[in-house]
Amino acid sequence: MEEKESPKIILPGQADPETRRKRLFSSRDLRATTIGWEIALPIVIGPVIGFFIDRSKGTGVRWTLILLGVGLFAAVTAVVRYVSHEMHIMHRDEEAKRKEAEAKRREEERRAITRRYFDS
């Protein structure tokens, strides 16, 4: 008795199952995973460096607070850049889908006009 070969599973948007491993993470996915580090590192490293400067110079907490502010500013800037980049990509993708739908609608209208012309 022959065993039936199980059908290969094709994921949505994927032509060949063999390419699944290559497309597991996109650059957008990897960028999203690094945003946490881009927030945390400046906020932590700034005050640590400021602490060591304050200890060596004897300036109280002046440099700790200054570099904490710089770290917060850098973190907020990173988040704003990330969000604006993602919004740009979303708008670009939506615009491409809208143009594709518009072209499809025009093609259907053209076919309908052609059918009416030849049917009469």
Secondary structure, DSSP 8 states (H G I E B T S, - for coil): -----------TT-S-GGGTTTTSS-HHHHHHHHHHHHHHHHHHHHHHHHHHHHHHHT-TTHHHHHHHHHHHHHHHHHHHHHHHHHHHHHHHHHHHHHHHHHHHHHHHHHHHHHHHHHH-
